[in-house]
């Protein structure tokens, strides 16, 4: 029997400073049976030329007009021929043993599971990566993972997953109507389509953070609308598994966190989120604040403190 193949799908838009390092980390995987697909999503900074410079090393390159990261990933999935799918953004890194460890794990547990591994954030030097969401670094039932995500604000970096193609097909394509938090919504569906999440203590992914222009830092109206829609969809995925007091408590906190995130930029969406909190029984979750905002909030409440701190930073 031949070894299973892994398709590494790399969506890319204006990632010229980091793309080569990302592709080197994909090529360095000790799992030999792999294909690497770069989907350039209308880059204007030379990323496409960098990607094509790797074609003589077996990297396949697709180019499309700018349609967003979700559309790029879907285009890569349509061309992927692997038994497993590994998504990695064009500025992130994989350690060399990442795929080999997870493939071995899934081949022993079954291709109806999905695998995770350690992940850490770094800003400049990958050696400084900090691994902080360690309560997810274990085997989990799908609902237990989703409750940690919604109720406790825990996340799994998108590249940390390895997904069997059959699970990905059950989950369906990436939602191209979403920009912000499209990965959270997609992997919520992947998790609900899997029998179990199995954790590999070997291998890791490194998440490059604090980049200017990063989608996760955007506060535009479309970005915040995408965030709100993703929360709505994820909450629906969770309640589709179980509708119980513990689920409603977690989802009330999830929506309450969104209330804080939307203020003061999207008042209409914030009111809708607050209504969801009330419908779920309410939440006592406090806002996440820096030290200055926390001190101000004691005097004037969190809303005014948020506005004052933002005005001071600007």
ZAMARGU-4260 file (C-alpha; in steps of 0.2 Angstrom, whole numbers, plus 5000, padded with zeros to 4 digits):
<rodrens>
0) 5000/5000/5000 | 5007/5017/4995 | 5010/5030/5008 | 4996/5043/5010 | 4999/5060/5001
5) 4997/5077/5010 | 4992/5092/5000 | 4999/5108/5007 | 4988/5123/5002 | 4996/5140/5003
10) 4985/5155/5000 | 4995/5170/4996 | 4991/5189/4994 | 5006/5202/4995 | 5017/5191/5006
15) 5033/5193/4997 | 5044/5196/5013 | 5039/5179/5020 | 5033/5168/5006 | 5050/5160/5002
20) 5053/5155/5021 | 5036/5148/5022 | 5039/5137/5006 | 5055/5131/5013 | 5047/5125/5029
25) 5034/5116/5018 | 5048/5108/5007 | 5058/5103/5023 | 5044/5092/5029 | 5051/5075/5033
30) 5035/5067/5026 | 5040/5064/5008 | 5023/5060/5000 | 5017/5078/4998 | 5012/5091/4986
35) 5013/5110/4988 | 5001/5121/4980 | 5002/5140/4981 | 4987/5150/4976 | 4992/5168/4972
40) 4977/5179/4975 | 4980/5194/4965 | 4997/5199/4973 | 5005/5216/4967 | 5021/5214/4977
45) 5031/5201/4967 | 5024/5186/4977 | 5019/5177/4961 | 5036/5178/4954 | 5043/5171/4971
50) 5031/5157/4971 | 5036/5153/4953 | 5054/5152/4957 | 5050/5136/4967 | 5041/5127/4953
55) 5058/5118/4948 | 5057/5111/4966 | 5040/5103/4963 | 5029/5118/4970 | 5013/5120/4959
60) 5007/5138/4957 | 4990/5144/4953 | 4986/5162/4950 | 4969/5171/4951 | 4962/5189/4953
65) 4960/5195/4970 | 4945/5186/4978 | 4950/5184/4996 | 4959/5171/5006 | 4944/5159/5007
70) 4942/5159/4989 | 4961/5155/4987 | 4960/5140/4999 | 4945/5134/4989 | 4954/5135/4973
75) 4968/5125/4981 | 4957/5112/4987 | 4949/5110/4970 | 4967/5106/4963 | 4973/5096/4978
80) 4975/5077/4976 | 4980/5072/4993 | 4973/5061/5006 | 4976/5074/5019 | 4975/5093/5018
85) 4987/5105/5027 | 4983/5124/5026 | 4997/5136/5029 | 4996/5155/5027 | 5010/5162/5017
90) 5018/5170/5032 | 5018/5156/5044 | 5030/5141/5047 | 5029/5122/5050 | 5042/5113/5059
95) 5050/5099/5049 | 5042/5084/5058 | 5024/5092/5059 | 5016/5082/5045 | 5025/5065/5048
100) 5019/5065/5066 | 5001/5070/5062 | 5000/5058/5048 | 5006/5043/5059 | 4993/5048/5072
105) 4979/5049/5060 | 4983/5033/5051 | 4982/5024/5068 | 4966/5033/5075 | 4957/5033/5058
110) 4954/5046/5044 | 4937/5051/5052 | 4947/5061/5066 | 4957/5077/5064 | 4974/5081/5071
115) 4981/5096/5080 | 4998/5100/5087 | 5007/5114/5097 | 5007/5131/5090 | 5016/5147/5095
120) 5015/5166/5091 | 5031/5176/5085 | 5033/5193/5078 | 5051/5193/5071 | 5062/5178/5076
125) 5053/5161/5075 | 5064/5155/5090 | 5055/5168/5101 | 5038/5159/5098 | 5027/5158/5113
130) 5015/5143/5115 | 5001/5149/5126 | 4985/5140/5122 | 4991/5124/5130 | 4974/5118/5137
135) 4970/5114/5119 | 4986/5103/5118 | 4977/5087/5121 | 4964/5075/5113 | 4947/5082/5113
140) 4929/5078/5109 | 4923/5090/5096 | 4910/5098/5107 | 4923/5100/5121 | 4935/5109/5109
145) 4921/5121/5103 | 4916/5125/5121 | 4934/5130/5125 | 4934/5140/5109 | 4917/5149/5112
150) 4917/5150/5131 | 4935/5152/5136 | 4942/5161/5120 | 4954/5147/5116 | 4960/5145/5098
155) 4969/5133/5087 | 4980/5141/5074 | 4974/5136/5057 | 4990/5128/5051 | 4990/5117/5067
160) 4977/5106/5060 | 4979/5092/5048 | 4963/5086/5040 | 4959/5070/5031 | 4951/5074/5014
165) 4935/5064/5018 | 4932/5075/5034 | 4936/5091/5023 | 4923/5085/5010 | 4910/5082/5024
170) 4913/5100/5031 | 4911/5108/5014 | 4921/5123/5007 | 4927/5139/5015 | 4914/5152/5016
175) 4919/5165/5003 | 4907/5178/5011 | 4918/5179/5026 | 4935/5188/5028 | 4938/5191/5046
180) 4937/5174/5056 | 4934/5163/5041 | 4946/5151/5048 | 4937/5150/5064 | 4920/5146/5055
185) 4928/5134/5043 | 4937/5123/5057 | 4921/5123/5068 | 4913/5114/5053 | 4928/5103/5051
190) 4927/5098/5070 | 4909/5094/5069 | 4912/5083/5054 | 4926/5073/5063 | 4924/5059/5076
195) 4937/5066/5087 | 4952/5078/5088 | 4969/5069/5091 | 4984/5079/5097 | 5002/5076/5092
200) 5015/5081/5105 | 5028/5081/5091 | 5028/5095/5078 | 5022/5113/5079 | 5017/5128/5068
205) 5023/5145/5071 | 5010/5160/5068 | 5018/5176/5063 | 5008/5190/5072 | 5007/5209/5073
210) 5009/5211/5054 | 5003/5228/5047 | 4988/5226/5037 | 4984/5209/5044 | 4966/5204/5042
215) 4964/5200/5061 | 4968/5218/5065 | 4955/5226/5053 | 4941/5237/5060 | 4932/5241/5044
220) 4913/5239/5043 | 4915/5224/5031 | 4927/5215/5043 | 4917/5218/5058 | 4901/5212/5049
225) 4911/5196/5044 | 4916/5194/5062 | 4898/5195/5068 | 4892/5183/5055 | 4906/5170/5059
230) 4901/5171/5077 | 4883/5168/5072 | 4887/5153/5061 | 4899/5145/5074 | 4886/5147/5088
235) 4874/5138/5076 | 4887/5124/5073 | 4889/5122/5092 | 4870/5121/5096 | 4868/5108/5082
240) 4879/5096/5092 | 4870/5100/5109 | 4858/5113/5116 | 4861/5112/5135 | 4864/5124/5149
245) 4883/5122/5148 | 4882/5126/5129 | 4871/5141/5132 | 4883/5148/5145 | 4898/5146/5134
250) 4888/5154/5119 | 4882/5169/5130 | 4900/5173/5135 | 4905/5171/5116 | 4892/5184/5111
255) 4897/5195/5125 | 4915/5195/5120 | 4908/5200/5103 | 4899/5215/5111 | 4915/5221/5118
260) 4925/5218/5102 | 4912/5228/5091 | 4911/5243/5103 | 4911/5257/5098 | 4913/5254/5079
265) 4898/5244/5075 | 4883/5249/5086 | 4870/5240/5077 | 4879/5224/5076 | 4883/5226/5095
270) 4865/5228/5099 | 4861/5212/5090 | 4875/5203/5099 | 4868/5210/5116 | 4851/5203/5112
275) 4859/5186/5109 | 4867/5187/5126 | 4850/5190/5134 | 4842/5176/5125 | 4855/5164/5131
280) 4852/5169/5149 | 4865/5183/5151 | 4884/5184/5154 | 4895/5190/5168 | 4910/5190/5157
285) 4920/5206/5160 | 4929/5215/5145 | 4947/5211/5141 | 4956/5228/5145 | 4974/5235/5146
290) 4980/5242/5163 | 4975/5260/5158 | 4958/5256/5152 | 4955/5245/5167 | 4959/5260/5179
295) 4948/5272/5169 | 4934/5259/5169 | 4933/5260/5188 | 4929/5279/5186 | 4918/5280/5171
300) 4913/5263/5165 | 4921/5252/5151 | 4912/5261/5137 | 4919/5278/5140 | 4936/5271/5145
305) 4937/5262/5129 | 4933/5278/5119 | 4945/5288/5129 | 4959/5276/5127 | 4956/5274/5109
310) 4956/5293/5107 | 4973/5294/5117 | 4981/5281/5106 | 4976/5289/5090
</rodrens>
